[in-house]
Amino acid sequence: MTTRELPFDLYVHILEQLTPLADSDESITALVSCLKASTSFRAAASVTGLWEPHYRVRYTICDPAKEQSRKQSTGGDWRLMYLERRRIDLETLNMLSKIVAERGDGRLERAREVNTMFSFDAWNALEIAASHPLPETFREPGAPERRPVPSHAVPIRFWAQMLLGAIARSHAVRTWGTLISNDTAQTLELSFACVSSFFVYPPMKVLSQLEELVALCKAYFVEHRVPLDPAEFTSDAEKLRLVCLSICDFLWSCGFEAADGQQFHVLQNRFPHLFLTTHKATIPISLVYVFVCIAQKIGVTAAPVDFPTRVLAIVSSPDPDVSDIFIDVFGSRTQAILTLRDDIPHFLLQAGITPTSMLRYITPASSESMLVRASRNVLASFSNFPENPVSEDVLHTAFYASLVVNVIFMNNHRYLSNIINHINRFLLDLLPVLVDSLTPLLNSRLQEQLTTHCKAVIEEEKEAAATSHPRSALTREVKFFVGMVFKHAAHRYVGYIYGWDASCVATEDWVREMGVDSLPRGRHQPFYHALTQNGSSRYVAEDNIRPTCLESVDVRRIFVDAPEAGRYFEDLTQVDERARFLLSPELNAAYPDDEAFGDQWLKQGDQ
């Protein structure tokens, strides 16, 4: 029996019904299967237009230069472009699997490879891996997961997130490095967007959010009959003032407003991806950034002004007869436009600055100076926390971003020392961010300091990879084990053990400061490396450990409040007020007997 062929257009129409999916290969698998089927299906599935919606949904982030090269080499064929990106995905995921399984400096080199070879082209595949479904233990109740949980899902999520961070932060550092020789008014938008890169938020997403705001602002102008044609308003002082006031009004209509009281010191209102979305009640420099970006995109010559006490915006006209306009975006509900004759000198005198020094405070500021000021705002906010501080993970990330900005533009060794002290929280940054991107921007003395430390960390990783802690080699009993959940006897916090030493290996200063010798067994007992529920690290004497279990709400928040736990643990088992985590490949290799030891303890208790 022969099958009657359908018209070619009908085959194409059938394949057009496949739904583009961002995190599933289901539709693409169907297309690929058609390529291997009959001649008619193969011809239909090769139509480039069929692949475009799938490409655009799946691949939302890319390295712009590499994307342009792909378009040229494939002649813009969406099928060939998709297959090339899919090849990159598979190579990226293969390297990610090795990062999860390996210990030592091998994972550092693989992070460098992914960044060097693919950069943002690896983003979407890693983003999917970083959102793998969690084991049922960690899921919200009533939120069924239809996707299968892959092996090692939790450490895969952790290392994928670390790799995404390394890619984004490497790009940010290199972008900031270009400001040293090419700092223009147009660099402000991207250079500030890169601050969010430290939170694994790619700058192109920030730029897209700004574009959406610009579109809304133009619609607002049309509705309120505000001129949109630069040729109409740039040479007319009154119309230019109207445009400036209207941008301020538009921002307020969108929820952007001046933060006050404790809200002023909220850390989140310093980072673009947050003050553009969830923290629109924000500080002057953030509001000025949004104002300037919108103004520039609608044809206004605008820039920030590094004014004391609060950042202002300055708007200029190509017409020499139109004076510069100074806008206090933060105070625009009261007085948006400040006069150069009265208001500006008054505010400068209040800040202790004489009129003879006024010029430097009324000229457009460089992107570099604004980045440094923004970073110092972040550092200053650490001493002014509101009652509900953010997680330790956010604190360390914000601190890291601010330190890097100051190292690049101030070449201060104190900032570099602090980066070095924090690098273990951003381990995969070591080569792509610090060695490859940051080191070339520093002076020779700081280059040597950073290079020396990075080599030391690499050696530590090699040594750790060559070391294991079998219980059969112990000369002193270690009562507890990696993966155990405990409550501190004195401080009552809950922690998770991720390492142990048969005796205390801390420095003498630490032993004295912590009063270790006042414990029943002093320093002569096992000590445990632990994470607390908020993500901070602790070194805990065995005398202070009390086994405990976790409430359901705490279980579900583990990887939110203590993301580092994802590096070490895969699942959680609780029985009769006792709890233990299943170990990641890394911890299983480092403590080869603890999985079985913990399983036996869970079943039998202290007996």
Secondary structure, DSSP 8 states (H G I E B T S, - for coil): -------HHHHHHHHTTS---SS--HHHHHHHHHHTS-HHHHHHHT-HHHHHHHHHHH-----HHHHHHHHHHHTT-HHHHHHHHHHHHHHHHHHHHHHHH--TTHHHHHHHHHHHHTGGGGHHHHHHHTT----GGGS-TT----S---TTHHHHHHHHHHHHHHHHHHHHHHHHHHHTT---TTHHHHHHHGGGGGGT--HHHHHHHHHHHHHHHHHHHHHTT----HHHHTT-HHHHHHHHHHHHHHHHHTT-EE--GGGGG-GGGGSHHHHTTT--EE-HHHHHHHHHHHHHHTT-EEEEE--SSS-EEEEE-SSTTS--EEE-STTTTT--EE-TTTHHHHHHHHTT--GGGGGGGSSB--HHHHHHHHHHHHHHHTTS--SS---HHHHHHHHHHHHHHHHHHH--HHHHHHHHHHGGGGGGGIIIIIIIIIGGGS-HHHHHHHHHHHHHHHHHHHHHHT----GGG-SS---S-TTBEEEETTT--EEEEEEEESS--S-HHHHHHTTGGGSTTTTSS-EEEEEETTS-EEEEEGGGEEE----HHHHHHHHHH-TTHHHHEEEEEEETTEEEEEE-HHHHHHSTTHHHHHHHHHHHTT-
